[in-house]
């Protein structure tokens, strides 16, 4: 059973790491361009690199910093390739032929841009984008329901697009039988943290946001938002009598700021050592992510990567800046990771 469980959440890990799921920032940005001339391309490349800087940092104001001005002046240095597309705006399912535009798809060197920002003291997101799980309950008259992928597609897409602009991956629950047994629309509408947190464990998000939306089909609506970690409520806010775009923009700004405080950081650019360790006793994604966070917080550890999963045993690769022996000694001081020969065992009961 444990081996089968390991396979299940390994597949989940693979899914989260797959570019289709946009778990990392790809460096590809699409912007509108007047035509395919070099004169029109230059300002479009500048616009695209600004958008990518916001994705890398989650910070709208990064484009006003001196380092951003320097990057714009040398934008072609970071440009790895580009192509053109003729058609409607991304995400438009029923395009109007009269609204077709020319689009520039630019691909930049993300690693070089991250390094440039970090060397100037600008905090960036981890390489894996922050994941926020969204639970939405919609009230219309006496009806209270979970948001629906078809009926409420515009809400979902607008929220996901706005979060993606700031480098945040917005996840939507499956709302399958397991979700509906664990959680009711009334729990989400009231912002009850405990059942929402419990139902969210299977998705292993970095943060959770619940939304109660009143009259979701009207032009203007009222919404109540709760942002939480897996342990505590972090923030609540309310937006009254606003349209969809204003509600989404204000709410995404509200949730990104505490995320930046908690997760954006200055990575050590000089990490050169490598260390592999194996940990047993890992029974799912939630435990896996908790261990990764603990390992990443160890002094001298710059980055943690999952290398292999075998039942309840996971092998991690650590990029380190201090001697391996010092890192091992620091890990062994963690009372949840018990040294067991050449590997460690996770102590879930402590």
Secondary structure as UniProt FT lines:
FT   HELIX           2..17
FT   HELIX           19..21
FT   STRAND          28..33
FT   HELIX           38..57
FT   HELIX           60..64
FT   HELIX           66..73
FT   HELIX           75..78
FT   STRAND          79..87
FT   TURN            90..91
FT   HELIX           97..99
FT   STRAND          101..108
FT   HELIX           110..119
FT   TURN            120..121
FT   STRAND          131..140
FT   TURN            141..142
FT   STRAND          143..146
FT   TURN            149..152
FT   HELIX           153..165
FT   TURN            166..167
FT   STRAND          169..172
FT   HELIX           177..182
FT   HELIX           185..190
FT   HELIX           193..200
FT   HELIX           201..203
FT   STRAND          207..214
FT   TURN            216..217
FT   STRAND          221..228
FT   STRAND          233..242
FT   HELIX           244..263
FT   TURN            269..270
FT   STRAND          273..280
FT   HELIX           285..296
FT   TURN            299..300
FT   STRAND          301..310
FT   TURN            311..312
FT   STRAND          313..320
FT   HELIX           324..332
FT   TURN            335..336
FT   STRAND          337..340
FT   TURN            341..342
FT   STRAND          343..346
FT   TURN            348..349
//
